[in-house]
Amino acid sequence: MSKSAAWLDYQVQAGTPVLRAGGEWNVRQLADLADQLEKFEFGKYTYPVIDLSEITELDTSGAWFLKNIVDKSHRAGVETKMVGISAKHEPLITLVQQAASSSVKKEIPQRRMWLVNVENIGQAAFEVARQCKALINFFGITVIALGRSLRHPRRIRLNSLVHQVEKTALDAVPIVCLLSFLIGVVLAFQGADQLRRFGAEIFTVNLLTLSVLREIGVLMTAIMLAGRSGSAFTAQIGTMQVNEEVDALRTLGLDPVEVLVIPRILALLISLPILTFLSDVMGILGGALMAVAVLDLTLSQFLRQLEEAITLTHFLVGMVKAPFFAYIIGIVGCYEGLRVSGSAESVGRMTTKSVVESIFLVIIADALFSILFSVLKI
């Protein structure tokens, strides 16, 4: 072994086991020292004394290694002391020991779970309140912009409006008609199955038509548009926001609300009543088909019962809701699109949020309308 190499040895002096250390204890020798240390089984043998008199060189790494040897002995249940420390090495060993004793981890107090839950609920409530405030603010901005556009019709971008009507209304006709037809079939079948127990199958027509005209037709159409057109609005405007096209509009002196939002809201205000009417018609047709097939009613009997069951008021109750639902879907979809920032991931997140918020607010608005019509006895 060379004189510069670090080494460890074991001797018994005056009946006391002594672990002897010598050579250059620096960072270059740590790997060799670790291999040598494995031979000294601290869990099996004890070393109450470590002799450092033959160490010729010591740096911080070597001092930390010595401290780890002492710690191993302590964990084995032996109080170990270092002897033979030279005057030039003693300050470094003392400094390392002081640093180790002062670096004890402070325990982080455990918070009670119920406090964490209360905090999370409070933060969620504040976030909802902030979102509601921002959405109401955006609602006011769109109302002002819409009023300005209606007062000066030349400000309305007709090409964009026609394009959005085509996308929101014309392209949605097949899916709206199909789903409304199937919903009418389901309502008629389930209603007939229940009313047959009381011998009142004929009133399936009343149940079907009132449900479709007052609630199901407009509500299902609004939900489909929220998932189809509302999400498209968010994705389109959000992509423009990521590509800084919205900032470019502002640089050109154009109002993004007037250019991007108003045509989409007007398109929904036109499209949703039309689609609601088609949904009502297809729902009643689906129910008529099932009633004729299951209830053994003739088409003339169905039409006669239909004429007795509904009035113009029932039809108007559903149609009145359509513009309000359309406005909700439009402002939520465009608002979330303008909030997109950073990356494509933000576009996806805001699109999902837009659909959920739109459907949630549409259902709340429908519940409020139901309460209002009930109070007014309409």
MITI-531200 format. One record per residue: x, y, z of N, C-alpha, C in turn; residue in one letter. Coordinates in steps of 0.2 Angstrom, whole numbers, padded with zeros to 4 digits, always signed. Layout:
# MITI-531200
XYZXYZXYZA...
END
This chain:
# MITI-531200
+0004-0006+0000+0000+0000+0000+0004+0006+0000M+0003+0011-0005+0007+0017-0005+0006+0021+0001S+0011+0026+0002+0010+0030+0008+0004+0035+0007K+0002+0037+0001-0003+0042+0000-0010+0038+0001S-0010+0032+0000-0017+0028+0000-0020+0029+0007A-0027+0030+0007-0030+0029+0014-0031+0022+0016A-0031+0021+0022-0032+0014+0024-0035+0014+0031W-0038+0008+0033-0041+0007+0039-0039+0000+0042L-0037+0000+0048-0035-0007+0051-0038-0008+0058D-0037-0014+0061-0040-0015+0067-0035-0018+0071Y-0034-0016+0078-0030-0019+0082-0033-0019+0089Q-0030-0023+0094-0032-0023+0101-0027-0020+0105V-0028-0014+0108-0023-0011+0112-0025-0011+0119Q-0021-0014+0124-0023-0015+0131-0030-0017+0132A-0032-0022+0128-0038-0025+0129-0044-0021+0126G-0042-0016+0122-0048-0012+0119-0047-0012+0112T-0053-0014+0108-0053-0014+0101-0052-0007+0098P-0047-0006+0094-0045+0001+0091-0046+0000+0083V-0049+0005+0080-0050+0005+0073-0045+0011+0071L-0039+0009+0067-0034+0014+0066-0035+0016+0058R-0034+0023+0058-0035+0026+0051-0029+0029+0049A-0027+0029+0043-0021+0032+0041-0021+0034+0033G-0016+0038+0031-0015+0040+0024-0019+0046+0023G-0020+0047+0016-0023+0054+0014-0031+0052+0013E-0034+0055+0018-0042+0055+0018-0045+0061+0014W-0045+0060+0007-0048+0065+0003-0053+0062-0002N-0056+0066-0006-0061+0064-0010-0059+0059-0015V-0052+0059-0017-0050+0054-0022-0050+0047-0019R-0050+0047-0012-0049+0040-0009-0055+0037-0006Q-0061+0041-0007-0067+0039-0004-0070+0032-0007L-0069+0031-0013-0071+0024-0016-0068+0018-0013A-0061+0019-0012-0057+0014-0009-0058+0013-0001D-0060+0019+0002-0061+0018+0009-0068+0015+0010L-0073+0016+0006-0079+0013+0006-0079+0005+0006A-0074+0003+0001-0073-0004+0000-0070-0007+0006D-0065-0004+0009-0062-0006+0015-0067-0006+0021Q-0071-0001+0022-0076-0001+0027-0081-0007+0028L-0082-0010+0022-0087-0015+0022-0084-0021+0026E-0077-0022+0027-0075-0028+0030-0076-0027+0038K-0077-0021+0040-0078-0020+0047-0086-0020+0049F-0088-0026+0051-0096-0027+0052-0097-0023+0059E-0100-0017+0058-0102-0013+0064-0108-0016+0068F-0112-0020+0065-0117-0023+0069-0115-0029+0073G-0109-0032+0071-0107-0038+0074-0101-0037+0078K-0097-0032+0076-0091-0030+0081-0091-0023+0083Y-0088-0021+0088-0088-0015+0091-0081-0012+0091T-0081-0005+0090-0075-0001+0089-0076+0005+0094Y-0074+0005+0100-0075+0011+0104-0070+0016+0103P-0064+0015+0100-0059+0020+0099-0057+0020+0092V-0057+0026+0089-0054+0027+0082-0048+0031+0083I-0042+0028+0080-0036+0032+0081-0034+0035+0074D-0034+0042+0074-0032+0046+0068-0025+0048+0068L-0021+0046+0072-0014+0049+0072-0010+0048+0066S-0012+0043+0062-0008+0042+0056-0011+0045+0050E-0016+0049+0050-0019+0052+0044-0015+0058+0043I-0012+0058+0036-0007+0063+0034-0011+0069+0031T-0017+0068+0028-0020+0073+0024-0028+0072+0025E-0032+0077+0026-0039+0077+0028-0043+0083+0024L-0048+0081+0020-0052+0086+0018-0059+0085+0020D-0064+0090+0018-0070+0089+0020-0074+0083+0019T-0072+0080+0013-0075+0073+0012-0073+0068+0016S-0066+0068+0018-0064+0063+0023-0066+0064+0030G-0067+0070+0032-0070+0072+0038-0077+0069+0039A-0081+0070+0033-0088+0067+0033-0088+0060+0034W-0083+0057+0030-0083+0049+0030-0081+0047+0038F-0077+0050+0041-0075+0049+0048-0082+0049+0052L-0085+0055+0051-0091+0056+0055-0096+0050+0054K-0097+0048+0048-0101+0042+0046-0099+0036+0050N-0092+0035+0050-0090+0029+0054-0092+0029+0061I-0092+0035+0064-0094+0036+0071-0101+0035+0072V-0105+0037+0067-0112+0036+0067-0114+0029+0066D-0111+0025+0062-0112+0018+0062-0111+0014+0069K-0106+0016+0072-0104+0014+0079-0110+0015+0084S-0112+0022+0083-0118+0024+0088-0124+0020+0086H-0125+0018+0080-0131+0014+0078-0131+0007+0081R-0124+0005+0081-0123-0002+0084-0123-0002+0091A-0124+0004+0094-0125+0004+0102-0118+0005+0105G-0113+0008+0102-0107+0009+0105-0105+0016+0105V-0103+0019+0110-0100+0025+0111-0093+0026+0108E-0092+0029+0103-0085+0029+0100-0082+0036+0100T-0076+0036+0102-0072+0042+0102-0066+0042+0098K-0064+0048+0095-0059+0048+0090-0053+0051+0094M-0047+0048+0094-0041+0050+0097-0035+0051+0092V-0030+0054+0094-0024+0055+0090-0026+0060+0085G-0030+0065+0086-0032+0070+0080-0026+0075+0080I-0023+0077+0075-0018+0082+0074-0021+0089+0075S-0017+0093+0076-0019+0100+0077-0022+0103+0071A-0019+0101+0065-0021+0105+0059-0028+0102+0056K-0029+0095+0059-0036+0092+0057-0041+0093+0061H-0040+0095+0068-0045+0096+0073-0051+0101+0071E-0049+0107+0068-0054+0112+0067-0059+0109+0062P-0056+0106+0056-0061+0104+0051-0065+0098+0054L-0063+0094+0058-0067+0088+0061-0073+0091+0065I-0071+0096+0069-0075+0100+0074-0081+0103+0070T-0079+0107+0064-0083+0110+0060-0088+0106+0057L-0086+0100+0054-0091+0095+0051-0096+0093+0056V-0093+0091+0062-0098+0089+0068-0103+0094+0070Q-0101+0100+0070-0106+0106+0071-0111+0106+0066Q-0109+0106+0060-0113+0107+0054-0118+0101+0054A-0116+0095+0056-0120+0089+0056-0126+0090+0061A-0124+0092+0067-0128+0093+0073-0133+0099+0071S-0132+0104+0067-0136+0109+0066-0141+0108+0060S-0140+0103+0057-0144+0101+0051-0149+0096+0052S-0151+0096+0058-0157+0091+0060-0163+0094+0057V-0167+0090+0053-0173+0092+0050-0178+0093+0055K-0181+0099+0054-0187+0101+0058-0193+0098+0056K-0197+0095+0060-0203+0092+0059-0208+0096+0057E-0211+0095+0051-0217+0099+0049-0223+0097+0052I-0226+0102+0056-0232+0100+0059-0238+0097+0055P-0241+0091+0057-0246+0088+0053-0252+0092+0054Q-0255+0094+0048-0262+0098+0048-0267+0093+0049R-0272+0095+0052-0278+0091+0053-0282+0090+0046R-0284+0084+0044-0287+0083+0038-0293+0088+0037M-0297+0089+0042-0303+0092+0041-0302+0100+0040W-0296+0102+0043-0294+0109+0041-0292+0110+0034L-0289+0105+0031-0287+0105+0024-0293+0105+0020V-0298+0101+0022-0304+0100+0018-0308+0107+0018N-0308+0110+0024-0311+0116+0024-0308+0122+0020V-0301+0121+0020-0297+0126+0016-0299+0125+0009E-0299+0119+0006-0300+0117-0001-0307+0120-0003N-0312+0119+0002-0319+0121+0000-0319+0128-0001I-0315+0132+0004-0315+0139+0004-0312+0142-0002G-0306+0139-0004-0303+0141-0010-0307+0140-0017Q-0311+0134-0017-0315+0132-0022-0321+0137-0023A-0323+0139-0017-0329+0144-0017-0327+0151-0019A-0321+0153-0017-0318+0160-0020-0317+0159-0027F-0314+0154-0030-0313+0153-0037-0319+0153-0041E-0325+0150-0038-0331+0150-0042-0334+0157-0042V-0333+0161-0036-0336+0168-0036-0332+0172-0040A-0325+0171-0041-0321+0175-0046-0323+0174-0053R-0324+0167-0054-0327+0166-0061-0333+0169-0063Q-0338+0168-0058-0345+0171-0059-0344+0179-0060C-0340+0182-0057-0339+0189-0057-0336+0191-0064K-0331+0187-0066-0328+0188-0073-0333+0187-0079A-0337+0181-0078-0342+0180-0083-0348+0185-0083L-0350+0188-0078-0355+0193-0078-0352+0199-0081I-0346+0201-0080-0342+0206-0083-0342+0205-0091N-0340+0199-0093-0340+0198-0100-0347+0198-0103F-0352+0196-0099-0359+0197-0101-0361+0204-0103F-0359+0208-0098-0360+0215-0099-0357+0218-0106G-0351+0216-0107-0347+0218-0112-0350+0216-0119I-0353+0210-0119-0356+0207-0125-0363+0211-0126T-0366+0212-0121-0373+0216-0122-0371+0223-0125V-0366+0226-0122-0365+0233-0125-0363+0232-0132I-0358+0227-0134-0356+0227-0141-0362+0224-0145A-0366+0220-0143-0372+0218-0147-0377+0224-0148L-0378+0228-0143-0382+0234-0144-0379+0239-0149G-0373+0240-0149-0369+0244-0153-0370+0241-0160R-0369+0235-0161-0370+0232-0168-0377+0232-0171S-0382+0231-0166-0389+0231-0169-0391+0239-0170L-0388+0243-0167-0390+0251-0168-0386+0253-0175R-0381+0250-0176-0377+0251-0182-0376+0245-0186H-0381+0242-0190-0381+0236-0193-0375+0235-0198P-0372+0240-0200-0366+0239-0204-0360+0236-0201R-0360+0237-0194-0354+0234-0190-0355+0227-0190R-0360+0224-0191-0361+0216-0191-0358+0213-0197I-0353+0209-0196-0350+0205-0201-0354+0200-0204R-0357+0201-0210-0363+0197-0212-0360+0190-0215L-0354+0191-0218-0351+0184-0220-0349+0180-0215N-0347+0182-0209-0345+0178-0203-0352+0176-0200S-0357+0180-0200-0363+0178-0197-0366+0172-0201L-0366+0173-0208-0369+0167-0212-0365+0161-0211V-0359+0161-0211-0354+0156-0210-0356+0152-0203H-0357+0156-0198-0358+0153-0191-0365+0150-0191Q-0370+0153-0194-0377+0150-0195-0376+0143-0198V-0373+0143-0203-0372+0137-0207-0369+0131-0203E-0364+0133-0199-0360+0128-0195-0365+0126-0189K-0368+0131-0185-0372+0129-0179-0379+0127-0181T-0382+0129-0186-0389+0127-0188-0389+0121-0193A-0387+0123-0199-0388+0118-0204-0384+0112-0203L-0378+0112-0201-0374+0106-0200-0376+0102-0194D-0380+0105-0189-0383+0101-0184-0389+0098-0185A-0393+0100-0190-0400+0097-0191-0400+0089-0191V-0395+0086-0194-0396+0078-0194-0396+0075-0187P-0391+0078-0183-0390+0075-0176-0396+0077-0172I-0398+0083-0172-0403+0085-0168-0410+0082-0170V-0411+0081-0176-0417+0077-0178-0417+0070-0176C-0412+0067-0177-0411+0060-0175-0412+0059-0168L-0408+0062-0164-0409+0061-0156-0416+0063-0154L-0419+0069-0157-0425+0071-0154-0430+0065-0156S-0430+0062-0162-0434+0057-0164-0434+0051-0159F-0428+0049-0158-0427+0043-0153-0429+0045-0146L-0428+0051-0144-0431+0053-0137-0438+0053-0137I-0442+0055-0142-0449+0054-0143-0451+0047-0143G-0447+0043-0146-0449+0035-0146-0448+0033-0138V-0443+0035-0135-0442+0032-0128-0447+0035-0123V-0449+0041-0124-0454+0044-0120-0461+0041-0121L-0463+0040-0127-0469+0037-0128-0469+0029-0126A-0464+0026-0127-0464+0019-0124-0464+0018-0117F-0460+0022-0113-0460+0022-0106-0466+0025-0103Q-0469+0030-0106-0475+0033-0104-0481+0028-0104G-0481+0025-0110-0487+0020-0111-0486+0014-0107A-0480+0012-0105-0479+0006-0101-0481+0007-0094D-0480+0014-0091-0483+0015-0085-0490+0017-0085Q-0493+0020-0090-0500+0022-0090-0505+0016-0091L-0502+0011-0094-0506+0005-0096-0508+0002-0089R-0505+0002-0084-0507-0001-0078-0513+0002-0075R-0514+0009-0077-0520+0012-0075-0526+0013-0080F-0525+0009-0086-0529+0010-0091-0530+0017-0094G-0524+0020-0094-0524+0027-0097-0519+0028-0102A-0519+0023-0107-0513+0023-0112-0514+0029-0116E-0521+0032-0117-0522+0037-0122-0519+0044-0120I-0517+0044-0113-0514+0050-0110-0506+0050-0112F-0504+0045-0115-0497+0045-0117-0496+0051-0122T-0501+0052-0126-0500+0058-0130-0499+0064-0126V-0503+0065-0121-0502+0071-0117-0495+0072-0114N-0493+0066-0111-0487+0066-0108-0481+0068-0113L-0481+0064-0119-0476+0065-0124-0476+0073-0126L-0482+0075-0128-0481+0082-0131-0480+0087-0126T-0482+0087-0120-0481+0092-0115-0473+0092-0113L-0471+0086-0113-0464+0085-0111-0459+0088-0116S-0461+0086-0122-0456+0088-0128-0457+0096-0129V-0463+0098-0129-0464+0105-0131-0461+0110-0126L-0462+0108-0119-0461+0113-0114-0453+0112-0111R-0451+0106-0111-0444+0105-0108-0439+0101-0113E-0441+0095-0115-0436+0091-0118-0433+0093-0124I-0438+0096-0128-0435+0098-0135-0430+0104-0134G-0432+0109-0131-0427+0115-0131-0421+0113-0126V-0422+0109-0121-0416+0107-0117-0411+0103-0120L-0414+0097-0123-0409+0093-0127-0405+0096-0133M-0409+0101-0136-0406+0104-0142-0400+0109-0139T-0402+0112-0133-0397+0117-0130-0391+0113-0128A-0392+0107-0125-0386+0103-0123-0382+0101-0129I-0385+0099-0134-0381+0097-0140-0377+0102-0143M-0380+0108-0143-0377+0114-0146-0371+0116-0141L-0372+0115-0135-0367+0117-0130-0361+0112-0131A-0362+0106-0132-0357+0101-0134-0354+0102-0141G-0358+0104-0145-0355+0104-0152-0353+0111-0154R-0357+0116-0154-0355+0123-0156-0351+0127-0150S-0353+0126-0144-0350+0130-0139-0343+0127-0138G-0341+0121-0139-0334+0119-0138-0330+0121-0144S-0334+0121-0150-0330+0123-0156-0328+0131-0156A-0333+0135-0153-0331+0142-0152-0325+0143-0147F-0325+0139-0142-0319+0139-0137-0313+0137-0141T-0313+0132-0145-0307+0129-0148-0305+0134-0153A-0309+0137-0157-0307+0142-0162-0304+0148-0160Q-0308+0151-0155-0305+0157-0152-0299+0156-0148I-0299+0150-0144-0293+0148-0141-0287+0147-0145G-0287+0144-0151-0282+0143-0155-0279+0150-0158T-0284+0154-0159-0282+0161-0162-0278+0165-0156M-0280+0164-0150-0277+0167-0144-0270+0164-0143Q-0269+0157-0144-0262+0155-0144-0258+0157-0149V-0261+0158-0155-0257+0160-0161-0256+0168-0161N-0258+0171-0156-0258+0178-0155-0262+0182-0161E-0267+0179-0164-0271+0182-0169-0276+0187-0166E-0278+0186-0159-0282+0190-0156-0278+0197-0154V-0272+0196-0152-0268+0202-0151-0267+0206-0157D-0266+0202-0163-0266+0206-0169-0272+0210-0171A-0278+0207-0169-0284+0211-0170-0284+0218-0166L-0282+0217-0160-0281+0223-0156-0276+0228-0159R-0271+0226-0161-0266+0230-0164-0268+0234-0170T-0273+0230-0174-0276+0234-0180-0281+0238-0178L-0283+0239-0171-0288+0243-0169-0295+0240-0170G-0296+0234-0170-0302+0230-0170-0304+0227-0164L-0310+0227-0162-0312+0225-0156-0314+0217-0156D-0310+0213-0153-0311+0205-0154-0318+0203-0152P-0321+0207-0147-0328+0205-0146-0333+0206-0152V-0332+0212-0155-0336+0213-0161-0334+0209-0167E-0328+0207-0167-0326+0203-0173-0327+0196-0172V-0326+0193-0166-0326+0186-0165-0332+0183-0161L-0334+0187-0156-0340+0185-0152-0347+0187-0154V-0348+0193-0157-0355+0195-0159-0357+0190-0164I-0354+0189-0170-0356+0185-0175-0358+0178-0172P-0355+0175-0168-0356+0168-0165-0362+0168-0161R-0363+0174-0157-0369+0174-0152-0375+0175-0157I-0375+0180-0162-0380+0181-0166-0382+0174-0170L-0377+0170-0172-0379+0164-0175-0382+0159-0171A-0380+0159-0164-0384+0154-0160-0391+0157-0158L-0392+0164-0158-0398+0166-0157-0403+0165-0163L-0400+0164-0169-0404+0162-0174-0405+0155-0175I-0400+0151-0173-0400+0144-0174-0404+0140-0169S-0403+0142-0163-0407+0137-0158-0414+0137-0158L-0418+0143-0159-0425+0142-0160-0427+0138-0166P-0423+0139-0171-0425+0134-0177-0424+0127-0176I-0418+0125-0173-0417+0118-0171-0422+0116-0165L-0424+0120-0161-0429+0118-0156-0435+0117-0159T-0438+0120-0164-0444+0119-0168-0443+0112-0171F-0437+0111-0175-0436+0104-0178-0436+0099-0173L-0433+0100-0167-0433+0095-0162-0440+0093-0159S-0444+0098-0158-0451+0097-0156-0455+0093-0161D-0454+0095-0167-0458+0091-0173-0455+0084-0173V-0449+0083-0173-0446+0076-0173-0448+0072-0167M-0448+0075-0161-0449+0071-0155-0457+0069-0155G-0461+0073-0157-0468+0071-0158-0469+0066-0163I-0465+0066-0169-0466+0061-0174-0463+0054-0171L-0458+0054-0167-0456+0048-0164-0461+0045-0159G-0464+0050-0155-0469+0047-0151-0475+0045-0154G-0477+0048-0160-0483+0046-0164-0481+0039-0167A-0475+0038-0169-0474+0031-0172-0474+0026-0167L-0472+0027-0161-0472+0022-0156-0479+0021-0153M-0483+0027-0153-0490+0026-0150-0494+0022-0155A-0493+0023-0161-0497+0019-0166-0495+0012-0166V-0488+0011-0165-0486+0004-0165-0487+0000-0159A-0487+0003-0153-0488+0000-0146-0495+0001-0144V-0498+0006-0144-0505+0008-0141-0510+0006-0146L-0509+0004-0152-0514+0002-0157-0519+0008-0158D-0516+0014-0158-0519+0020-0160-0518+0021-0167L-0524+0024-0170-0523+0026-0177-0520+0033-0177T-0517+0035-0183-0514+0042-0183-0519+0047-0182L-0526+0046-0184-0531+0051-0183-0532+0052-0176S-0533+0046-0172-0534+0047-0165-0528+0050-0161Q-0522+0049-0163-0516+0052-0160-0517+0060-0162F-0518+0062-0168-0519+0069-0169-0524+0072-0165L-0530+0069-0165-0536+0072-0161-0534+0073-0154R-0531+0068-0151-0528+0068-0144-0523+0074-0143Q-0519+0074-0148-0514+0080-0148-0517+0087-0148L-0522+0087-0152-0525+0094-0153-0528+0096-0146E-0531+0091-0142-0534+0092-0136-0529+0093-0130E-0523+0090-0131-0518+0091-0126-0514+0097-0126A-0513+0100-0131-0508+0106-0132-0512+0112-0134I-0509+0118-0132-0511+0124-0134-0505+0128-0137T-0506+0134-0139-0500+0138-0142-0496+0140-0136L-0498+0140-0130-0494+0142-0124-0489+0137-0123T-0490+0131-0123-0485+0126-0122-0480+0126-0127H-0481+0127-0133-0476+0128-0138-0472+0134-0137F-0475+0140-0135-0471+0146-0134-0467+0146-0128L-0469+0142-0123-0465+0141-0117-0458+0138-0118V-0458+0133-0123-0451+0130-0125-0448+0135-0129G-0451+0139-0134-0448+0143-0138-0445+0149-0135M-0448+0152-0130-0445+0157-0126-0439+0156-0123V-0438+0150-0121-0431+0148-0118-0425+0148-0122K-0427+0147-0129-0421+0146-0134-0416+0151-0134A-0419+0158-0135-0414+0163-0135-0409+0164-0129P-0412+0163-0123-0408+0163-0117-0403+0158-0117F-0405+0152-0118-0400+0146-0118-0395+0148-0124F-0397+0150-0129-0392+0152-0135-0387+0157-0132A-0389+0162-0129-0385+0167-0127-0380+0165-0121Y-0382+0160-0117-0378+0157-0112-0372+0153-0115I-0374+0149-0120-0369+0145-0123-0364+0149-0127I-0367+0154-0130-0362+0159-0134-0357+0162-0130G-0359+0165-0124-0355+0169-0120-0350+0165-0116I-0352+0159-0114-0348+0154-0111-0342+0152-0115V-0344+0150-0121-0340+0147-0126-0334+0152-0128G-0337+0158-0130-0332+0163-0132-0328+0166-0126C-0331+0166-0120-0327+0169-0114-0321+0164-0113Y-0322+0157-0113-0317+0153-0111-0312+0152-0117E-0314+0154-0123-0309+0154-0128-0304+0160-0127G-0307+0165-0125-0303+0171-0124-0298+0171-0118L-0300+0166-0114-0295+0165-0108-0290+0160-0109R-0290+0157-0115-0284+0152-0117-0278+0156-0117V-0272+0153-0114-0266+0156-0114-0261+0150-0114S-0255+0152-0117-0249+0147-0116-0248+0142-0122G-0253+0137-0122-0251+0131-0126-0258+0128-0128S-0257+0122-0132-0263+0119-0134-0266+0115-0129A-0262+0113-0124-0265+0110-0118-0271+0115-0115E-0269+0121-0115-0274+0126-0112-0280+0126-0116S-0280+0125-0123-0286+0125-0127-0290+0119-0125V-0287+0113-0124-0291+0107-0123-0294+0108-0116G-0291+0111-0111-0294+0112-0104-0299+0117-0104R-0299+0122-0108-0304+0127-0108-0310+0125-0112M-0309+0121-0117-0314+0118-0121-0319+0113-0117T-0315+0109-0113-0319+0105-0108-0323+0109-0103T-0320+0114-0100-0323+0118-0095-0329+0122-0098K-0328+0124-0105-0334+0127-0108-0340+0123-0109S-0339+0117-0111-0345+0112-0111-0348+0111-0105V-0344+0110-0100-0347+0108-0093-0351+0115-0090V-0348+0120-0091-0351+0126-0088-0357+0128-0092E-0357+0127-0099-0363+0129-0103-0369+0124-0101S-0368+0118-0101-0373+0113-0099-0376+0115-0092I-0371+0116-0087-0373+0117-0080-0377+0124-0080F-0375+0129-0083-0379+0135-0083-0386+0135-0087L-0386+0131-0092-0392+0130-0096-0397+0126-0092V-0395+0121-0088-0400+0117-0084-0402+0122-0078I-0398+0126-0075-0400+0131-0070-0405+0135-0073I-0404+0138-0079-0408+0143-0082-0415+0139-0083A-0415+0133-0085-0421+0129-0086-0425+0128-0080D-0422+0127-0074-0425+0126-0068-0428+0133-0066A-0425+0138-0067-0427+0145-0065-0434+0147-0069L-0433+0145-0076-0439+0146-0080-0445+0142-0078F-0444+0136-0076-0449+0131-0073-0452+0134-0067S-0448+0137-0063-0451+0140-0057-0455+0146-0058I-0452+0150-0063-0456+0156-0065-0463+0155-0068L-0463+0150-0073-0469+0148-0076-0474+0145-0071F-0471+0141-0066-0476+0138-0061-0479+0144-0057S-0475+0149-0055-0478+0154-0051-0483+0158-0055V-0481+0159-0062-0486+0163-0066-0492+0159-0069L-0492+0152-0067-0497+0148-0069-0497+0147-0077K-0492+0147-0080-0492+0147-0087-0491+0139-0089I
END
